Amino acid sequence: MQFISYDKQLLTLSEIEKPQLKPHEVLVKVIAIGVNRADCMQRQGKYPAPEGDSPILGLECAGNVVQVGRDVDAYWLSKSVFTLCAGGAYSEYVAVDAAQLMRLPHGVSMAEGAAISEVFLTAYGALFKLGGLQKEQTALIHAGASGVGGAAIQMAKREGATVVTTVSSDDKCKHARRLGADHTINYKTTDFVEYMKANRLSANVIVDPVSGRYLNKNAVIAAMDCQIIMLAFLDGRYAEVDFARLLQKRITFHASTLRNRSRTFKRQLRDEFVTRFYDDIENKKFDFNIYKTLPWQQANEAHSILERNENAGKVVLTLE
């Protein structure tokens, strides 16, 4: 099969043998691939695949099941699906844990399906599994124009929360409002702490891929018993912390990644997400938030879009 390899940070089409299935896996003929910052970091040598995962790039895809493992229900054969992948999605075929598959609903395109799994499951885990977000609470979502940010905005609104988000431009503010955000803050022109103070807002749950200097700023506008979920550290890996303020507000701080979670955790996360939000996917209540779709031969451009922070939403690669 063909797959996208990388050497000296350049992505090129290469050939390799199809993956051999384990008993719990299915083989998916890939039609569309969701592109994530983790892919860029892996290409740059900064985020190697966990032991046991495919070294090929790609954490999510949509496609058709063409083979099932010995222990897998034959129901899945020939089904159209979208799914997380333990690496390997940048290829014509990928082996996937069958218990993580989600059926692609009628009327949802392969490109849309490829834009769901990684960002919606990450956002779900942050907001609800770790954050415990409740109706009428307030969620502060940093990087609201990202894939995870857009998914988080929409799920938080579906659950009846007030959503505050930070983005890097006025155009991205408009994009976040279109997805449902109640308050959008261009952090390049407005300090989010001052904005939230002026509007008498405090956050019960904060989803933060920025970290660094944001930790103390988050604490200032956190409500009592706030849950802060750190997904990345775009502002840098070190920061001075005002522990007195964390203690004063009984703030809980979670550092969370999805990629290196156990198969059991990912299966449970998938099941909880499906129970809570699959009907909304099937009924197209969500905007799947695609910024651009490109043929997979243009994978280098897809990565460049993310690295320039150009996108408002997901970039998807297609094989057809």
N, C-alpha and C positions, 0 to 999 in steps of 0.2 A: 504494500500500500504506500501511498504518498503521505508525507507528514511535513510539518514545518520545523526545520532544525535551526539552530543558532550557533554561530561561530564568530567570535570577535564582535558580538552584539548585532550581527547582521542575520536577518531571517531569510531562509531560502527553502525551497521545496526539495525534499530528498526522499529516498525510498528506504523502507524497513519492512520486516515481516509483520503480518497482522498479529495482534496480541493473542496469547493463548488464554482461554477462559478458565477461571477457577469455578468450583461447583456453584458458588452463590452469585456468579456474575452473568451478565448478558453482553453480547456484542452489538454495539450501536453503529449503524452506518450514519456518519455525521453529515448533517445538512447545513447547520449553522453553529457558530461558535461565539460565545460571549467573551469579550476582551476585558481584562482586568489589570489594575496596576500591579498586582502580584505577578502577572506574566512579564511585565516590563522589568520588574525587579529581578525575576529569575533570569531573564535574558542578560541583565547587567551583572550577574554573578552575585547578587545581594540576597537572594531568597531561594536557596536550593530546595528541591523537592524533599519532603520527609522520607525517611527510610521506608522502603517497601512500595512507595508510590511511583508511578511512571515518571521518568525524567523528561518526557515530552511536555511542552507547555500546554496549558489549557485546563481550566477548572470547571467549565460548564459547557453544555452543548444541547442542541436539539437534533433529533434524527429518528431513524427507524430501527427497531430491534430486528436483527437478521439471524441471531443465534442465541440460544439460552443454555446456561450451564446445567449440570446434572441435577442440582437441587432446586432449580427455578421453575415456578409454575409456567406451563406452556401458554398460559393466557397472554404473556407479554410478547410472544413471537408475532412479528409483523406490526406491532403497535407503534404509533408515533408517540414520542416521549420527549420530555425535557428533564435535565438532571444535573446534579453536581457530578464532577469527575475527580478521581484521585490522580490528577494530572492526565495528560494524554489526549485532550480534546482537540489540539491542533493537528488533526490527522483524519484520514478517510474513515477509519474505524477506531473505536475506543471500547475497552472493557470497563463495565460499570457494575457496581454493586446493585443487584436487582431491587433490594429493599429501599434504595434511594431514588428510584425512578418515579416520575410523575407523568401521567398520561396527558398528552397534548390535546386540549379541547378542540372540538370542531370550531372553526372560525378564528383560531389563534394561529398565526403563521409560524413557520420554523424560526424565522429571525426573531420574532417576539418571544417565542419559547426560550431561545438561547439567551435572552436578556433577563431572564427571571431568576434562575436558581441561586447563583452566588450572591447577588445583591439582596434579594428578598429574604433568603434564609439568614444571611448575616444581619440584616436589619431586624428581622423578627427576633433572632436570638438576643440582640442588644436591647431592643425596646421591651420585650415581654418576658423572655426567659431569664435574663439577668436584671433588666430594669424594672420589671413588674408594673409597667405603665397601666394606669387605670383611667376610666372615663372621667372627664373633667379635670384631669391633671394637665400639667404643662410639660411638653417635651422640647428641649433645645437640641437642634440637629445641626451640627457644623458640617460644612461642605454639602449644602443642600442641593446643589446642582449635580453632584456625583450620582453614580448608579445607586449606591447604598443610601445616599441622602434622599434621592427621589423615592425609593421604595419605602424608606422610613417615614417620610412625610405622609405618604398615602395611607399606610397602615395605621399610623397614629390618628389620622383624621377619621378613618373608618371606625376606630374604637372610641371616638368622641373626645379626643384630647385637643388641647390648644397647642399649635405648633409654631415655634419660633425657629428660624433658620438663618445661618450666615452663609454668604456666597461672595464671589470676587468681582462681580460687576452688576450694573443695573439691569442688563439683559438677563443675567442669571437670576436676579430677583424676580423679574417677570415670569421666568420659567418656573421657579419654585412656587410662586403664587398660583400659577396655572395648575400645578399639581395639588394645591390645596393648602399651602402654608398660610397661616394667619398673619404672621409678622416675618418680613424678609429684610435682612440687614446686609448691606454692602460693606464688608469689613474694611475695605480700603478707604472708605470715606466716613464711616460711622463706627464708633466703638460699641461693641455689643453690650458691654456692661452698662455704659451710660444709657443706651437705648432701653434696656430692660428696666433699669431703675426709673427712668422717666415714664415708662408705661406701666409701672408697678407690677412687673412680671418676675416671677421666680420659678426656677425649673425643678421639677420632680425627677426627671430623667434627662441625662445629657449624653448624647451619642457624639463621640469626639475622635476623629482621625487625625487631629492636629497636634494635640498634647503640647509639650514644651511649655511655653509661657501661658498657654491657655488653662493650665491646671489651676493656678491661683485665680485667674479671672473667672473660671467656671465656679469656683468656690464662693466668690463674692455674690453671685446671683443664684446660687443653689438654694432650694427650699430645705427645710429640716428633713433629715433622712433621705436626702437626694442620692440617687444612684448615678454615678458617672461611669460610662463604659468607654474605654479607650480602645480604638480599633487600629490605630497606627500612630506615627509620631512625625508628621510632616514638618513640624516646627523644630524638630531636633529631639535627641534622645535623653537629654539632661535638662533638669530644671530645679530651681530652689522652690521649696514647698512650705507654705504657711500651715503647719500642722495644727496650730491653735484654732484656725478657722475650720479645718476639717473636723476637729473634735467638737467644736462649738455647735456645728450643724449636724453632727453624727453622719457625715458623708461616707458612703461606701464607694470604693474605687475598684473597678474591675478592669483588668487588662485581658482582652479576649481576641483570639484568632479562630477562624473556622477551619483553615486548611489542615492544621495538625491535630484536630480533634479525632477521637476514636471513631471507628465505623459505627459503634453502638450509639454514640452521641449524635452523629449525623443522621442516623436512621430515626432516632427519637425526635430530633429537630424537624426532620421532614414530615413525620407523622403529625406533630403538633401544628405545623404550618398548614398542612393539607386540611386538617380538621377545622381550622379557624378561618382560612382564607382561600381555599381552593375554589369554592363556589364563586367568589369574587373574580378569580381568574377566568373561570369558565364563562361567566356572564359579562366579562370584559368591563368590570367596574374599575379596574386599574388601567392607568396609562403605563404601558411597558417601557416608555421613556427611552426610545431609541434616538440617538443623536445622528448616527450615520451608519449605513450598511455598505460594506466593501467586499469585493471578491477576495478570497483568501490569498491570492497572489499579491495583494497589497497589504500584507500584514505589517510590513515596516511602517507604512503610513498610518495604520491603525495605532500602533504603539506611539508614533510621533504625536498624534492627536492628543493622547492621554498625557504624554510627557510635557506638551505645551500647555496643558490645562485648558485646552480649547473647548472641550466638550461640555455640553449640558445634557447629561444622560449617557446612555450606553453606546459603545461602538461594537458592531457585530460583523463578523466575517462569514461569508457564505461560500459553499462549495458548489452550488448549482445556480 
